[in-house]
Amino acid sequence: MKILVTSLPDIQRIPIQRPHHLLRHLAERHEVSVRCVQSPREPPRQDAFIENLMQKVDFRYLTEKSANPAIQELRSVLRRSLARELQEEGYDVHLNLNSLLAGPRIATLLSRSRVPTVFDVGDDLPAAFSESAQAPSWIRGLITPVSSLLLQRSLRSAAAVTYITEILARKYRFPGNKSAKVPNGVDCNLFHPAFDPRSREDLGIPADDFLCGMVGHLNGWVDLETPFHALRSLIRQGGRVKMLVVGGGEYLPYYQRMAAEMGIDGAVTFTGPTAYGRGPRLVQAMDLCMLCRRPTPASHASLPLKILEYMACAKPVLSTPLDGVRETVGDRMGYAATPAEFTAAITHLMEHRDAAAEAGEANREFVLRHHTWDLICNRFDQVIRGVISDAAFRQA
């Protein structure tokens, strides 16, 4: 099968996310060509996972000129030669990953040759765009209505739509006759329970201290201030508690300064940018894993991969209360929105470590049953095969 992928996320530069796992699965079975917007803000990632993926796909940027993502998409779809190129390549199916400009335009051009499009919605795109710090203030009021219209155009251009949470489907009224929930997953072979005392030794964290941790790209959606206040409170109460923050990002210096100003820098370890393959070992060193995200509209519709990766490592999890997370995992984890709630939840787990371990084991069983990438990608395969079969039937 020959698959064309148009992607708004820069697969070569963003942290490992849903698109990478879907593409790796497809590239192991099919011929995959990726046409992608080039991020003007990030250099290519030096990560073995991404480097391996790049070797398996035909990867090209929509334009070699680094510019605003919308400008890059417009430049690509306005080329007169685009229709001829698409026809000559002989694609079997088109996968649109969050591309609201190039994606539907290419879907329309390919539909003339009876090539179907699958539109995968992995985020609340209108909300994410409006929350982006890159958007100038004078245009921010137009972002949500315009991107919502583009989203609806992308939905109409697709033969099938896949999405991660029911919240997204309800909010934007996805057409039920061609939409399927395909949530996020986790590699349970990579993320698994293990105990290696050297993990803490290498970080300089005593084995007897209770270690809270968070893994993620430190951007504007992350909220470390709330758990920092809880950590300071626990330390003042005499608690032997530490925090590990795994990941880089533009907000890393900001949170390092915040920890110092709050007087807890000695209790917080920042790893900085970390390769994806090192993540499991760091998660395994934690006693409690946390998702600390601002409860914005985009966050509420999300299902962060880290939640499932924490669970696969058989760890108890404490999360900001987000609708998409609750929809997926329910009460299998704790939720906290304020410093007092974080403090109470951490204290409870520190005092009931056996119960925390049992919760962690139940978390792994849950993702093994429902959220391995093998299960999720097989469901995704069914959607792709379905639209290709339907297109072939209509041509017959």
The 8 nearest C-alpha neighbors of each residue, nearest first, counted from 0:
[[1, 29, 30, 91, 2, 90, 92, 28],
 [0, 2, 30, 90, 91, 31, 29, 92],
 [3, 1, 31, 92, 93, 90, 91, 30],
 [4, 2, 93, 32, 31, 33, 94, 92],
 [5, 3, 33, 94, 93, 95, 32, 34],
 [6, 4, 34, 95, 35, 102, 33, 96],
 [5, 7, 96, 35, 98, 8, 97, 95],
 [6, 8, 98, 36, 97, 35, 9, 96],
 [9, 7, 6, 10, 36, 13, 35, 97],
 [10, 8, 11, 12, 37, 36, 38, 13],
 [11, 9, 12, 8, 13, 19, 35, 18],
 [10, 12, 9, 43, 13, 44, 49, 53],
 [13, 11, 43, 44, 9, 10, 41, 42],
 [12, 14, 9, 10, 11, 15, 8, 44],
 [15, 13, 16, 12, 216, 44, 275, 10],
 [16, 14, 19, 13, 275, 17, 49, 18],
 [17, 15, 18, 19, 14, 20, 304, 13],
 [16, 18, 20, 19, 21, 183, 15, 121],
 [19, 17, 21, 20, 16, 22, 96, 10],
 [20, 18, 22, 17, 21, 16, 23, 15],
 [19, 21, 23, 17, 22, 18, 24, 16],
 [22, 20, 18, 24, 19, 23, 25, 17],
 [23, 21, 25, 19, 24, 20, 26, 18],
 [24, 22, 26, 20, 25, 21, 19, 52],
 [23, 25, 21, 22, 27, 26, 20, 376],
 [24, 26, 22, 28, 27, 23, 29, 21],
 [27, 25, 23, 29, 28, 24, 31, 22],
 [26, 28, 25, 24, 29, 23, 55, 30],
 [29, 27, 26, 25, 24, 30, 0, 31],
 [28, 30, 0, 26, 25, 31, 27, 1],
 [29, 31, 1, 2, 0, 26, 32, 56],
 [30, 32, 2, 56, 26, 29, 3, 1],
 [33, 31, 57, 3, 56, 58, 4, 2],
 [32, 34, 4, 58, 57, 5, 3, 35],
 [35, 33, 5, 59, 60, 61, 4, 6],
 [34, 36, 6, 60, 61, 5, 9, 7],
 [35, 37, 7, 9, 61, 60, 68, 38],
 [38, 36, 9, 60, 65, 39, 35, 68],
 [37, 39, 40, 9, 41, 36, 12, 65],
 [40, 38, 65, 41, 37, 66, 67, 42],
 [41, 39, 38, 42, 37, 12, 65, 66],
 [40, 42, 12, 38, 39, 43, 13, 44],
 [43, 41, 12, 44, 40, 38, 39, 11],
 [44, 42, 12, 11, 45, 41, 13, 46],
 [45, 43, 12, 46, 42, 11, 49, 13],
 [44, 46, 43, 47, 50, 49, 274, 12],
 [45, 47, 48, 49, 44, 274, 50, 275],
 [46, 48, 50, 49, 51, 45, 274, 276],
 [49, 47, 51, 46, 50, 52, 275, 276],
 [50, 48, 52, 51, 46, 47, 53, 11],
 [51, 49, 47, 53, 52, 48, 46, 54],
 [50, 52, 48, 54, 49, 53, 47, 55],
 [51, 53, 49, 55, 54, 50, 23, 48],
 [54, 52, 50, 55, 51, 56, 49, 58],
 [53, 55, 51, 52, 56, 50, 57, 58],
 [56, 54, 52, 53, 26, 51, 57, 27],
 [57, 55, 31, 53, 58, 32, 54, 26],
 [56, 58, 32, 33, 31, 59, 55, 53],
 [57, 59, 33, 56, 32, 34, 53, 60],
 [60, 58, 34, 33, 35, 61, 57, 32],
 [59, 61, 35, 62, 34, 36, 37, 63],
 [62, 60, 35, 34, 36, 75, 59, 71],
 [63, 61, 60, 64, 71, 75, 36, 74],
 [62, 64, 60, 65, 61, 37, 59, 71],
 [65, 63, 62, 66, 71, 37, 61, 60],
 [64, 66, 39, 37, 63, 38, 67, 62],
 [67, 65, 64, 68, 39, 71, 70, 37],
 [66, 68, 70, 69, 71, 65, 39, 38],
 [69, 67, 71, 70, 36, 66, 72, 37],
 [70, 68, 72, 71, 67, 73, 100, 66],
 [71, 69, 73, 67, 68, 72, 74, 66],
 [72, 70, 68, 74, 69, 73, 62, 66],
 [71, 73, 69, 101, 75, 70, 74, 100],
 [72, 74, 70, 76, 75, 71, 77, 69],
 [75, 73, 71, 77, 72, 76, 70, 78],
 [74, 76, 72, 73, 77, 78, 61, 71],
 [75, 77, 73, 78, 74, 101, 72, 104],
 [76, 78, 74, 75, 73, 79, 81, 72],
 [77, 79, 80, 76, 81, 75, 74, 82],
 [80, 78, 81, 77, 82, 76, 83, 75],
 [79, 81, 78, 83, 82, 84, 77, 85],
 [80, 82, 84, 83, 78, 79, 85, 76],
 [83, 81, 85, 84, 80, 108, 86, 79],
 [82, 84, 86, 80, 85, 81, 87, 79],
 [85, 83, 81, 87, 86, 82, 80, 88],
 [86, 84, 82, 83, 88, 87, 81, 109],
 [85, 87, 83, 84, 88, 89, 82, 112],
 [86, 88, 84, 85, 89, 83, 90, 82],
 [87, 89, 85, 86, 90, 84, 83, 1],
 [90, 88, 87, 86, 91, 85, 1, 114],
 [89, 91, 1, 92, 2, 88, 3, 114],
 [92, 90, 1, 114, 2, 0, 89, 387],
 [91, 93, 2, 115, 114, 90, 116, 3],
 [92, 94, 116, 3, 2, 4, 115, 117],
 [93, 95, 4, 117, 116, 118, 3, 96],
 [94, 96, 118, 5, 102, 4, 98, 119],
 [97, 95, 6, 119, 98, 5, 94, 118],
 [98, 96, 7, 120, 95, 6, 99, 119],
 [97, 99, 7, 102, 6, 96, 100, 101],
 [100, 98, 149, 102, 150, 97, 153, 101],
 [101, 99, 102, 98, 72, 103, 104, 73],
 [100, 102, 72, 104, 76, 103, 105, 98],
 [101, 103, 98, 105, 95, 100, 104, 99],
 [104, 102, 106, 153, 105, 156, 101, 107],
 [105, 103, 107, 101, 106, 102, 108, 100],
 [104, 106, 108, 107, 102, 103, 101, 109],
 [105, 107, 103, 109, 104, 108, 116, 110],
 [108, 106, 110, 104, 105, 109, 103, 156],
 [109, 107, 105, 110, 106, 111, 82, 104],
 [108, 110, 114, 106, 111, 112, 107, 105],
 [109, 111, 113, 114, 107, 112, 108, 106],
 [112, 110, 109, 113, 108, 107, 114, 106],
 [111, 113, 110, 109, 114, 86, 108, 115],
 [114, 112, 110, 111, 115, 390, 109, 394],
 [113, 115, 110, 109, 112, 92, 91, 116],
 [116, 114, 92, 158, 110, 93, 113, 386],
 [115, 117, 93, 157, 158, 94, 106, 92],
 [118, 116, 159, 94, 157, 160, 158, 95],
 [117, 119, 95, 160, 157, 94, 161, 116],
 [120, 118, 161, 96, 160, 162, 95, 121],
 [121, 119, 162, 122, 97, 161, 118, 96],
 [120, 122, 163, 162, 119, 97, 123, 17],
 [123, 121, 124, 120, 301, 300, 297, 127],
 [122, 124, 297, 126, 125, 127, 300, 167],
 [123, 125, 127, 122, 126, 128, 97, 146],
 [126, 124, 143, 146, 128, 127, 147, 123],
 [125, 127, 297, 129, 124, 128, 123, 296],
 [128, 126, 124, 130, 297, 129, 125, 123],
 [129, 127, 131, 125, 130, 126, 124, 142],
 [128, 130, 126, 127, 131, 142, 143, 139],
 [131, 129, 127, 128, 126, 132, 297, 134],
 [132, 130, 128, 133, 129, 134, 127, 219],
 [131, 133, 134, 130, 219, 135, 129, 128],
 [134, 132, 131, 135, 130, 128, 136, 129],
 [133, 135, 132, 131, 139, 136, 138, 129],
 [136, 134, 137, 138, 139, 133, 132, 131],
 [135, 137, 139, 138, 134, 140, 132, 133],
 [138, 136, 135, 139, 140, 134, 141, 142],
 [139, 137, 136, 140, 141, 135, 142, 134],
 [138, 140, 136, 142, 141, 137, 129, 134],
 [139, 141, 138, 142, 143, 137, 136, 129],
 [142, 140, 139, 138, 143, 144, 145, 146],
 [141, 143, 139, 145, 129, 140, 144, 146],
 [142, 144, 125, 146, 145, 141, 129, 147],
 [145, 143, 147, 146, 142, 141, 148, 125],
 [144, 146, 148, 142, 147, 143, 141, 149],
 [145, 147, 149, 125, 143, 148, 144, 142],
 [148, 146, 150, 144, 145, 149, 125, 143],
 [149, 147, 151, 145, 146, 150, 144, 152],
 [150, 148, 146, 152, 147, 151, 99, 153],
 [149, 151, 147, 153, 152, 148, 146, 99],
 [150, 152, 154, 148, 153, 149, 155, 147],
 [153, 151, 149, 155, 150, 154, 156, 148],
 [152, 154, 103, 150, 156, 151, 155, 99],
 [155, 153, 151, 152, 157, 156, 150, 160],
 [154, 156, 152, 153, 157, 151, 158, 103],
 [157, 155, 153, 154, 103, 106, 152, 107],
 [158, 156, 116, 159, 154, 155, 117, 118],
 [157, 159, 116, 115, 117, 386, 156, 177],
 [160, 158, 117, 177, 157, 178, 118, 116],
 [159, 161, 178, 118, 117, 119, 177, 179],
 [160, 162, 119, 179, 180, 178, 181, 120],
 [163, 161, 120, 180, 181, 119, 121, 164],
 [162, 164, 182, 181, 121, 180, 183, 120],
 [165, 163, 166, 167, 323, 162, 182, 300],
 [164, 166, 168, 167, 169, 163, 180, 162],
 [165, 167, 164, 169, 168, 300, 170, 323],
 [168, 166, 170, 165, 169, 164, 300, 171],
 [167, 169, 165, 173, 172, 166, 170, 171],
 [170, 168, 172, 166, 167, 171, 165, 173],
 [169, 171, 167, 168, 172, 166, 173, 165],
 [170, 172, 169, 168, 173, 167, 151, 147],
 [173, 171, 169, 168, 170, 174, 167, 175],
 [172, 174, 168, 171, 175, 178, 169, 154],
 [175, 173, 176, 177, 178, 172, 154, 160],
 [174, 176, 178, 177, 173, 179, 172, 168],
 [175, 177, 174, 178, 159, 179, 173, 160],
 [176, 178, 159, 175, 174, 160, 158, 179],
 [177, 179, 160, 175, 161, 159, 174, 176],
 [180, 178, 161, 181, 160, 162, 177, 175],
 [179, 181, 162, 161, 163, 182, 164, 178],
 [180, 182, 163, 162, 161, 179, 375, 379],
 [183, 181, 163, 180, 164, 162, 184, 375],
 [184, 182, 163, 304, 17, 302, 181, 370],
 [183, 185, 370, 372, 371, 375, 182, 307],
 [186, 184, 371, 372, 187, 308, 307, 370],
 [185, 187, 188, 189, 372, 371, 190, 184],
 [188, 186, 190, 189, 311, 191, 185, 371],
 [189, 187, 186, 190, 191, 185, 311, 371],
 [188, 190, 187, 186, 191, 279, 276, 185],
 [191, 189, 187, 279, 312, 311, 188, 186],
 [190, 192, 312, 311, 187, 189, 188, 193],
 [193, 191, 312, 313, 283, 194, 190, 311],
 [194, 192, 283, 191, 195, 312, 280, 284],
 [193, 195, 196, 283, 192, 284, 198, 280],
 [194, 196, 197, 198, 193, 284, 283, 199],
 [197, 195, 198, 199, 194, 200, 206, 284],
 [196, 198, 200, 195, 199, 201, 202, 194],
 [199, 197, 196, 201, 200, 195, 284, 202],
 [200, 198, 202, 204, 201, 197, 196, 203],
 [199, 201, 197, 203, 202, 198, 204, 196],
 [200, 202, 199, 198, 203, 197, 204, 196],
 [203, 201, 199, 200, 204, 198, 268, 197],
 [202, 204, 200, 201, 199, 205, 268, 198],
 [203, 205, 199, 202, 200, 206, 208, 241],
 [206, 204, 207, 208, 203, 199, 200, 209],
 [205, 207, 208, 204, 199, 196, 200, 209],
 [208, 206, 205, 209, 239, 204, 210, 240],
 [209, 207, 239, 240, 205, 206, 210, 241],
 [210, 208, 240, 286, 241, 239, 207, 211],
 [211, 209, 241, 285, 286, 242, 240, 208],
 [212, 210, 242, 287, 285, 288, 286, 241],
 [213, 211, 243, 288, 242, 244, 289, 285],
 [212, 214, 289, 244, 288, 245, 290, 243],
 [215, 213, 245, 246, 244, 212, 305, 216],
 [216, 214, 246, 217, 245, 213, 305, 247],
 [215, 217, 248, 246, 247, 218, 14, 214],
 [218, 216, 248, 250, 247, 251, 221, 215],
 [217, 219, 250, 220, 221, 248, 216, 249],
 [218, 220, 221, 217, 250, 132, 222, 131],
 [219, 221, 293, 218, 292, 222, 298, 217],
 [220, 222, 292, 219, 218, 293, 291, 217],
 [223, 221, 292, 291, 293, 224, 225, 220],
 [224, 222, 225, 226, 227, 291, 221, 254],
 [223, 225, 227, 222, 226, 228, 257, 254],
 [224, 226, 338, 228, 227, 223, 337, 222],
 [227, 225, 229, 228, 223, 224, 338, 230],
 [228, 226, 230, 224, 229, 225, 223, 231],
 [229, 227, 231, 226, 225, 230, 338, 232],
 [230, 228, 338, 342, 226, 232, 227, 231],
 [231, 229, 227, 233, 232, 228, 226, 234],
 [232, 230, 234, 228, 229, 233, 227, 235],
 [233, 231, 229, 235, 230, 234, 228, 236],
 [232, 234, 236, 230, 238, 235, 231, 229],
 [233, 235, 238, 237, 231, 236, 232, 230],
 [236, 234, 232, 237, 233, 231, 238, 230],
 [237, 235, 233, 234, 238, 232, 231, 239],
 [238, 236, 234, 235, 239, 233, 240, 232],
 [239, 237, 234, 233, 240, 236, 235, 209],
 [240, 238, 208, 209, 237, 234, 241, 207],
 [239, 241, 209, 208, 238, 210, 234, 242],
 [240, 242, 210, 266, 267, 209, 211, 208],
 [241, 243, 211, 267, 212, 210, 266, 268],
 [242, 244, 212, 268, 267, 269, 211, 245],
 [245, 243, 269, 213, 212, 268, 214, 270],
 [246, 244, 214, 270, 213, 269, 215, 271],
 [247, 245, 272, 271, 215, 216, 273, 214],
 [246, 248, 272, 271, 216, 251, 217, 249],
 [249, 247, 217, 216, 250, 251, 218, 246],
 [248, 250, 251, 218, 217, 247, 252, 253],
 [251, 249, 253, 217, 218, 248, 252, 254],
 [250, 252, 253, 254, 248, 249, 247, 217],
 [253, 251, 255, 254, 250, 256, 249, 257],
 [254, 252, 250, 256, 251, 255, 257, 249],
 [255, 253, 257, 256, 251, 252, 258, 250],
 [254, 256, 252, 258, 257, 253, 251, 259],
 [257, 255, 259, 253, 254, 258, 260, 252],
 [256, 258, 254, 260, 259, 255, 261, 253],
 [259, 257, 264, 261, 255, 263, 256, 260],
 [258, 260, 264, 262, 256, 257, 261, 263],
 [259, 261, 257, 262, 258, 256, 263, 264],
 [262, 260, 258, 259, 263, 257, 231, 264],
 [261, 263, 259, 260, 264, 258, 265, 231],
 [264, 262, 266, 258, 265, 261, 259, 231],
 [263, 265, 259, 258, 267, 266, 262, 255],
 [266, 264, 263, 267, 262, 268, 259, 258],
 [265, 267, 241, 263, 264, 242, 268, 240],
 [268, 266, 242, 264, 265, 243, 241, 263],
 [269, 267, 243, 244, 242, 270, 266, 264],
 [270, 268, 244, 271, 245, 243, 267, 246],
 [269, 271, 245, 246, 244, 268, 272, 273],
 [270, 272, 247, 246, 269, 273, 245, 251],
 [273, 271, 247, 246, 270, 274, 245, 248],
 [272, 274, 246, 271, 275, 277, 245, 270],
 [275, 273, 276, 277, 46, 272, 278, 47],
 [274, 276, 278, 277, 273, 46, 48, 15],
 [275, 277, 274, 278, 279, 48, 47, 189],
 [278, 276, 275, 274, 279, 280, 273, 281],
 [277, 279, 281, 275, 276, 280, 282, 274],
 [280, 278, 282, 190, 281, 277, 283, 276],
 [281, 279, 283, 282, 278, 277, 284, 198],
 [280, 282, 284, 278, 283, 279, 277, 198],
 [283, 281, 279, 284, 285, 280, 278, 309],
 [282, 284, 280, 281, 285, 279, 193, 312],
 [283, 285, 281, 282, 198, 199, 280, 286],
 [286, 284, 210, 282, 287, 283, 211, 212],
 [287, 285, 210, 211, 209, 284, 288, 314],
 [286, 288, 211, 285, 315, 316, 212, 314],
 [289, 287, 316, 212, 213, 211, 317, 315],
 [290, 288, 317, 213, 318, 316, 212, 291],
 [289, 291, 318, 292, 319, 213, 317, 306],
 [292, 290, 222, 319, 221, 289, 318, 223],
 [293, 291, 221, 222, 220, 319, 290, 294],
 [292, 294, 220, 222, 295, 221, 291, 298],
 [295, 293, 298, 299, 292, 321, 296, 319],
 [294, 296, 298, 297, 293, 299, 220, 130],
 [297, 295, 299, 298, 126, 300, 294, 123],
 [296, 298, 126, 123, 127, 295, 300, 299],
 [299, 297, 295, 301, 296, 300, 294, 321],
 [298, 300, 321, 322, 296, 297, 323, 301],
 [301, 299, 323, 298, 297, 166, 167, 123],
 [302, 300, 298, 323, 299, 122, 303, 297],
 [301, 303, 323, 324, 304, 183, 163, 300],
 [304, 302, 305, 306, 301, 307, 183, 324],
 [303, 305, 306, 307, 308, 302, 183, 184],
 [304, 306, 308, 303, 307, 309, 214, 215],
 [307, 305, 309, 304, 308, 303, 310, 290],
 [306, 308, 310, 305, 309, 304, 185, 311],
 [307, 309, 305, 311, 310, 306, 185, 190],
 [310, 308, 312, 306, 307, 311, 314, 305],
 [309, 311, 362, 307, 313, 363, 312, 308],
 [312, 310, 363, 308, 313, 191, 309, 190],
 [311, 313, 191, 192, 309, 310, 190, 314],
 [314, 312, 359, 360, 363, 310, 311, 192],
 [313, 315, 359, 310, 312, 309, 316, 287],
 [316, 314, 359, 287, 358, 355, 288, 332],
 [315, 317, 288, 332, 289, 287, 314, 333],
 [318, 316, 333, 289, 334, 332, 288, 290],
 [319, 317, 290, 334, 289, 320, 335, 291],
 [318, 320, 335, 336, 334, 291, 321, 292],
 [321, 319, 334, 318, 335, 336, 322, 325],
 [322, 320, 299, 324, 323, 319, 325, 294],
 [323, 321, 299, 325, 324, 326, 300, 320],
 [322, 324, 326, 300, 301, 325, 299, 302],
 [323, 325, 327, 321, 326, 322, 302, 328],
 [324, 326, 329, 322, 327, 328, 323, 321],
 [327, 325, 323, 324, 329, 322, 328, 164],
 [326, 328, 324, 325, 329, 323, 164, 302],
 [327, 329, 325, 331, 324, 326, 330, 332],
 [330, 328, 325, 331, 326, 327, 324, 332],
 [331, 329, 332, 328, 333, 325, 334, 327],
 [330, 332, 329, 328, 362, 333, 358, 361],
 [333, 331, 316, 330, 317, 315, 334, 329],
 [332, 334, 317, 318, 316, 330, 335, 331],
 [335, 333, 318, 320, 317, 319, 332, 336],
 [334, 336, 340, 319, 341, 337, 318, 320],
 [335, 337, 319, 340, 320, 334, 338, 341],
 [336, 338, 340, 339, 335, 225, 341, 226],
 [337, 339, 229, 341, 225, 340, 228, 342],
 [338, 340, 342, 337, 341, 343, 229, 335],
 [341, 339, 335, 343, 337, 342, 338, 344],
 [340, 342, 338, 344, 335, 339, 343, 229],
 [341, 343, 229, 339, 345, 340, 344, 338],
 [344, 342, 346, 340, 341, 345, 347, 339],
 [345, 343, 347, 341, 346, 342, 340, 348],
 [344, 346, 348, 342, 347, 343, 341, 349],
 [345, 347, 349, 343, 344, 348, 342, 350],
 [348, 346, 344, 350, 345, 349, 351, 343],
 [347, 349, 351, 345, 350, 346, 352, 355],
 [348, 350, 346, 347, 351, 352, 345, 209],
 [349, 351, 347, 348, 352, 346, 345, 353],
 [352, 350, 348, 354, 353, 349, 347, 355],
 [351, 353, 355, 354, 348, 349, 350, 356],
 [352, 354, 356, 355, 351, 357, 358, 348],
 [353, 355, 357, 356, 352, 351, 358, 348],
 [356, 354, 352, 358, 353, 357, 315, 348],
 [355, 357, 359, 353, 354, 358, 352, 360],
 [358, 356, 354, 360, 359, 355, 361, 353],
 [359, 357, 355, 361, 356, 360, 315, 362],
 [358, 360, 313, 314, 315, 362, 356, 357],
 [359, 361, 313, 357, 363, 362, 358, 356],
 [360, 362, 364, 358, 359, 363, 365, 357],
 [363, 361, 310, 359, 365, 360, 364, 313],
 [364, 362, 311, 313, 310, 360, 365, 366],
 [363, 365, 361, 367, 362, 366, 368, 360],
 [366, 364, 362, 368, 363, 367, 369, 361],
 [365, 367, 370, 369, 368, 363, 364, 371],
 [366, 368, 364, 365, 369, 371, 363, 370],
 [369, 367, 365, 366, 364, 370, 371, 363],
 [368, 370, 366, 367, 365, 371, 374, 375],
 [371, 369, 184, 366, 367, 185, 372, 368],
 [370, 372, 185, 184, 373, 374, 367, 186],
 [371, 373, 184, 375, 185, 374, 376, 186],
 [372, 374, 371, 376, 375, 377, 186, 370],
 [375, 373, 377, 371, 372, 376, 378, 370],
 [374, 376, 372, 378, 377, 373, 184, 379],
 [377, 375, 379, 378, 373, 374, 372, 380],
 [376, 378, 380, 374, 379, 375, 373, 381],
 [379, 377, 375, 381, 376, 380, 374, 382],
 [378, 380, 376, 382, 377, 381, 375, 383],
 [381, 379, 377, 383, 378, 382, 376, 384],
 [380, 382, 384, 378, 379, 383, 385, 377],
 [381, 383, 385, 379, 380, 384, 386, 378],
 [384, 382, 380, 385, 386, 381, 387, 379],
 [383, 385, 381, 387, 382, 386, 380, 388],
 [384, 386, 382, 388, 383, 387, 381, 389],
 [387, 385, 389, 383, 388, 384, 390, 115],
 [388, 386, 390, 384, 389, 385, 391, 383],
 [389, 387, 391, 385, 390, 386, 384, 392],
 [388, 390, 386, 392, 387, 391, 385, 393],
 [391, 389, 387, 393, 392, 388, 386, 113],
 [390, 392, 388, 394, 389, 393, 387, 395],
 [393, 391, 389, 395, 390, 394, 388, 387],
 [392, 394, 390, 391, 395, 389, 113, 388],
 [393, 395, 391, 392, 390, 113, 389, 112],
 [394, 392, 393, 391, 390, 389, 388, 113]]
